[in-house]
Amino acid sequence: MRRRLVAALAAGLVMLVSFPAAARAHPLHSTITELTEDRAHGVVRATIRVFADDFGTAVTHMHKGTLPATPGAAWDAAALAYVSATFGFADRAGRPMAMRSCGTKRTTDLLWICVETTSAEGLAALAVRNGILSDLFDDQVNVVQASVGGARKSLLFTKGDRAKAIAG
Amino acid sequence: MSEFLTFAQLGFRHIVDIEAMDHILFLVALAAIYRFRDLKKVLWVITAFTIGHSITLALAVTGLLTLPSNIIEFLIPITIVATGIENLIVRDRDQAMWGGRYRPVFAGVFGLVHGAGFANYLKALFVDRLAVPLFGFNIGIEAGQLVVLAAIAIAFAGVDYAIQRARAPGAAWQPLRARVVAVSSLVVIVGSAWAVQRSPW
């Protein structure tokens, strides 16, 4: 019995010491997206805040071997393709809506990625999906926030989640 | 879902994740010396830890305190090692300094370090509307810690049972002390290895 106890302790020790995640601090795998609407112009806009290094890894991973190392138009197109594959809006009937870029900026470690779609009915009529970085991290949690009709709405997406109605 | 609940879920998921092994191991080290009947003492220690990490989390996220992440990452396993060593050194807590009641202070101070670990990520993401997300995240962390502690208590019950089975009738050593030594030794070795891996020098 004592031998078994010592063996169990030794096995636990080896497992913990070799645990790869513990060699670095516990990262927060999360993005925060703010949705806004411009009813006058029939535009719904999403500003996605994402850690730049993780996003770069995901885009590179998606376009393995075909992505230029330096930033430029090709990299921007690849980034938009990644966002379109993992994030999107759908109308009441569940049809995906076309998106376009409305710019990207960088602050320290963070990328602010702006995408927009045309919707005369505004946020209340749309659904959103957000699987950004879920292909990279199993524990990825994406938060989407919006103000709809004066009320603050929050949606939480984890790996495998489908589109959710914003006004829900 | 409300903004508060969303961020509470984010905090909860962050702490019950297997990747949070460093924080979980610190909770293991803190809880290693207690039995079920010491619930009140455990609650004092965990409350102090909570207050500690809430303070640095709030100060860092609001920009009032800037902390170098490489130092914080290194200090987290140091808190684990220090707690494990304290468990090993102090055999009789009634005879220890302040009758052993310094442990909540200990947990509170180390909580400051762990809060700084969370803060470095949150600071980047929470750029506006701080109060509700921060409060929700913190509540989620606390709820997650309670779940982790419940799991630790169950695991310790299993360890105690194994020790009791291994103990020869009439043996001089106490089962609780055997658990403290076994768990704390493990914690010290693992924490030391992580400290070396995370060393900024």
Interface residues (C-beta under 8 A of the other chain):
Chain A: M1 R2 L5 A8 L9 G12 L13 L16 V17 F19 A21 A22 A23 R24 A25 H26 P27 L28 S30 T31 I32 R49 F51 T108 D109 L110 D139 V141 V143 Q145 R152 K153 S154 L155 L156 T158
Chain B: M1 S2 E3 L5 T6 F7 Q9 L10 R13 H14 D17 I18 E19 A20 M21 D22 H23 L25 S69 I72 E73 I76 G117 F118 N120 Y121 L122 A124 L125 F126 V127 A162 I163 R165 A166 A182 L186 I189 V190 A193 W194 Q197 R198
